[in-house]
Amino acid sequence: MIDNLFNLIINKSDSISKDFYSFLEKIDFNYTKDMISSFNIENLQVIKEITYVLYELHIDNFQNILSKVKIDELINLYKICKTFETDSFIPYYKKSIINKYTNNST
């Protein structure tokens, strides 16, 4: 599922909303095929998983959170979440993003 979505996005499929493409461009997370070809497998997987979670947040209408995200924070949060070795990483990471950007104490 993650790979399929990523391929759709990289290939600029019409099945992905233009709003989401604009969002990726705005946060400088709009990678091209040429750029991706130079990534190692681990970094590519990170990009795929972050993109997937961002797409889920977009589909779930979390625009208030998406308007606040910063790539460096998403990557740091991703690394932190990976240290917990959960069986269901994607939902855990998504919930962590939601918690980070809805927490009013920061």
ROSE-368866 format. One record per residue (C-alpha): chain; residue in one letter; z, x, y. Coordinates in steps of 0.001 Angstrom, whole numbers. Layout:
% ROSE-368866
+-------+-----+---------+---------+---------+
| chain | res |      up |    east |   north |
+-------+-----+---------+---------+---------+
|     A |   A |       Z |       X |       Y |
...
+-------+-----+---------+---------+---------+
//
This chain:
% ROSE-368866
+-------+-----+---------+---------+---------+
| chain | res |      up |    east |   north |
+-------+-----+---------+---------+---------+
|     A |   M |       0 |       0 |       0 |
|     A |   I |     935 |    2764 |    2438 |
|     A |   D |   -2198 |    4747 |    1658 |
|     A |   N |   -4398 |    1665 |    1952 |
|     A |   L |   -3010 |     763 |    5350 |
|     A |   F |   -3300 |    4340 |    6547 |
|     A |   N |   -6941 |    4486 |    5462 |
|     A |   L |   -7663 |    1268 |    7316 |
|     A |   I |   -6086 |    2669 |   10455 |
|     A |   I |   -7798 |    6047 |   10234 |
|     A |   N |  -11134 |    4338 |    9663 |
|     A |   K |  -10528 |    2003 |   12624 |
|     A |   S |  -10853 |   -1135 |   10549 |
|     A |   D |  -11253 |   -4448 |   12315 |
|     A |   S |   -8522 |   -5847 |   10087 |
|     A |   I |   -5979 |   -3921 |   12166 |
|     A |   S |   -5267 |   -5410 |   15562 |
|     A |   K |   -6510 |   -3669 |   18665 |
|     A |   D |   -2992 |   -3982 |   20031 |
|     A |   F |   -1705 |   -1779 |   17257 |
|     A |   Y |   -4409 |     826 |   17876 |
|     A |   S |   -3494 |     765 |   21562 |
|     A |   F |     142 |    1207 |   20694 |
|     A |   L |    -617 |    4249 |   18506 |
|     A |   E |   -2677 |    5738 |   21292 |
|     A |   K |      57 |    5111 |   23830 |
|     A |   I |    2626 |    7023 |   21768 |
|     A |   D |     120 |    9770 |   20839 |
|     A |   F |     214 |    8885 |   17161 |
|     A |   N |   -3478 |    8147 |   16758 |
|     A |   Y |   -4714 |   10787 |   14346 |
|     A |   T |   -8341 |   11305 |   13426 |
|     A |   K |   -9818 |   12259 |   10063 |
|     A |   D |  -10466 |   15763 |   11355 |
|     A |   M |   -6879 |   16197 |   12460 |
|     A |   I |   -5522 |   14890 |    9184 |
|     A |   S |   -7662 |   17258 |    7155 |
|     A |   S |   -5615 |   20163 |    8485 |
|     A |   F |   -2206 |   18685 |    7574 |
|     A |   N |    -293 |   19720 |    4511 |
|     A |   I |     616 |   17031 |    1984 |
|     A |   E |    4253 |   16732 |    3093 |
|     A |   N |    3398 |   16273 |    6766 |
|     A |   L |     666 |   13813 |    5936 |
|     A |   Q |    3133 |   11739 |    3918 |
|     A |   V |    5547 |   11704 |    6862 |
|     A |   I |    2795 |   10441 |    9158 |
|     A |   K |    1743 |    7791 |    6657 |
|     A |   E |    5269 |    6481 |    6193 |
|     A |   I |    6072 |    6430 |    9898 |
|     A |   T |    2783 |    4672 |   10621 |
|     A |   Y |    3479 |    2138 |    7895 |
|     A |   V |    6910 |    1299 |    9296 |
|     A |   L |    5521 |    1055 |   12819 |
|     A |   Y |    2879 |   -1334 |   11538 |
|     A |   E |    5534 |   -3454 |    9822 |
|     A |   L |    7507 |   -3588 |   13062 |
|     A |   H |    4341 |   -4615 |   14875 |
|     A |   I |    3569 |   -7369 |   12359 |
|     A |   D |    7184 |   -8551 |   12467 |
|     A |   N |    6952 |   -8865 |   16272 |
|     A |   F |    9456 |   -6176 |   17170 |
|     A |   Q |    7563 |   -5393 |   20377 |
|     A |   N |   10835 |   -4833 |   22223 |
|     A |   I |   11613 |   -1974 |   19857 |
|     A |   L |    8067 |    -634 |   19805 |
|     A |   S |    8088 |    -444 |   23581 |
|     A |   K |   11028 |    1975 |   23360 |
|     A |   V |   10022 |    4264 |   20500 |
|     A |   K |    9395 |    7944 |   21002 |
|     A |   I |    7658 |    9991 |   18363 |
|     A |   D |   10105 |   12875 |   18420 |
|     A |   E |   12980 |   10427 |   17877 |
|     A |   L |   11113 |    8703 |   15041 |
|     A |   I |   10493 |   12014 |   13314 |
|     A |   N |   14107 |   13126 |   13707 |
|     A |   L |   15338 |    9805 |   12407 |
|     A |   Y |   12894 |   10083 |    9509 |
|     A |   K |   14313 |   13478 |    8555 |
|     A |   I |   17862 |   12179 |    8731 |
|     A |   C |   17011 |    9144 |    6606 |
|     A |   K |   15312 |   11347 |    4006 |
|     A |   T |   18565 |   13239 |    3439 |
|     A |   F |   20168 |   10095 |    2006 |
|     A |   E |   17776 |    9840 |    -961 |
|     A |   T |   17734 |    6070 |   -1120 |
|     A |   D |   15695 |    4253 |   -3772 |
|     A |   S |   13962 |    2188 |   -1130 |
|     A |   F |   13234 |    4574 |    1704 |
|     A |   I |   10804 |    2459 |    3742 |
|     A |   P |   13177 |    -503 |    4270 |
|     A |   Y |   16015 |    1935 |    4963 |
|     A |   Y |   13980 |    3813 |    7563 |
|     A |   K |   12776 |     579 |    9159 |
|     A |   K |   16331 |    -718 |    9441 |
|     A |   S |   17424 |    2605 |   10916 |
|     A |   I |   14774 |    2338 |   13625 |
|     A |   I |   15822 |   -1221 |   14400 |
|     A |   N |   19457 |    -184 |   14599 |
|     A |   K |   18708 |    2816 |   16791 |
|     A |   Y |   16705 |     881 |   19331 |
|     A |   T |   18924 |   -2180 |   19442 |
|     A |   N |   22200 |    -299 |   19700 |
|     A |   N |   23440 |    -806 |   23251 |
|     A |   S |   26016 |    1967 |   23096 |
|     A |   T |   23436 |    4770 |   23413 |
+-------+-----+---------+---------+---------+
//
